[in-house]
Amino acid sequence: MPSLTKVEWFRPALLIVGVITLLRWLLLAFDRTDLYVDESQYWLWGQHFAFGYYSKPPLIGWLIGAVTTVAGSDSTFWVRMPGAFLHGATALILGAWAARLYGPQAAILTAAAYATAPFAALGSLLISTDTVMAPFFAAALYAHHRLTETRAARYALYAGAAIGTAFMAKYAAIYFLLGVALAALRPEGRIGWRNAALLLLAFVVVISGNLIWNIAHQFTTLSHTVDNVGWVRQDNPLAGLNFASAAEFLVSQFAVAGPVIFAAVLLAIRKLPVQAAFVIPPLLVVTVQALLGTAQANWAVAAYFAGIPLAMGLLQDRPRWLGASFAVNAVFCIVLPLLTIFTGLQWQGAPLIERQLGRAAMSRQIIAIAHAQGNPPILADNRSVLADLFYTGQSEGLTYYAPRPQGRPDNHYEQSYPLPNGITGPLLWITKTAPACATATYPLDPTGGAYRKSGLAAYLVPAECADAQQ
């Protein structure tokens, strides 16, 4: 590769990332999958502006609401469209950081490696809080690095505002603050007490709306986050250490980041460079979480915002390993969108991406039954069914309810759309077990989709009966 200046890296990186992003949008236009339950819920949040929601901070709802409003469409394409752009922006921001760390060649490689990483490929097909968090977390890393170079107060404010915005997308952004503290153990990673205070001030100002919302709503979102951790509420979390779960999580990271990249990340942090302070906390905390309970593979994605530039700094002079990395990641980038287009592909009698199919079809069956019965309110005790009913049935003139919560609500629908007290008239109840007071039963066909083994059916019942059972 010819010698490039610190500025010239941007043009080839922008070309690579731009082409990847445009291709992802093109393929997304042919995507035949339904919104997943979380995506439908985020869309619903976007219809009602608030500084917080049941299970996540508000930024993803704001983003989806803004994009669909500007586009004038609530189609799955527009709900998911921001994903590819956000990952593309993250790739370029990390490229700018890598240019300062390792030079222009590493900057181009970092942008390309991030854009083609498996988690970025998947995050460009779906819309998730990880994806919304990504560019702001990356911007905070860049601002922190400039802060260590210059000690200029403006970079402290930039870093605090950026990570505060990331926190408004997902609370995992808190790993950045742990990283700042760990980085200060090395002289080259210190930012000074004044700048640390400015960084925290900017962070608190940005997240203040969500903090106030949580206080006003009995810390709903924070409580849900604790529920996900699980072992925090146990009397003796050390009683049943799950080494298999911890091993499974670590192995899964080879698929999340790409096998070569994850191996390179582990090698790069051995000598504990300053940047490792932003890699180790997510990996360590989530591994401990997996040891004490369970952990999803994507829970440590925050590690790779700093990890990929580190990996490229290590691999930039190893062309064979780079070639292997991009070849493996290219397979993910090609296969994943093709699976969303050719949804008829099956394995052992079921679609390969079964969880993404059949949700809208189930909603349309329920809606058709409701229309045929005079549009009674619909009660569903399945969160997935409710999520898609609100999305697919948004213009059907129907009312959807969740069961009334017994104590603290278990989901957003129990919190915001519980069955009213004293409701009367007929009610269409979507549930597994036939209510004793059902006056009519309507089978639901779950063939070839997410509800294939659900056993759900629709039952027409007097609302007073359902009310009495809540």
Order of alpha helices (4+ residues) and beta strands (2+ residues): alpha-alpha-alpha-alpha-alpha-alpha-alpha-alpha-alpha-alpha-alpha-alpha-alpha-alpha-alpha-alpha-alpha-beta-beta-alpha-beta-alpha-beta-alpha-beta-beta-beta-alpha
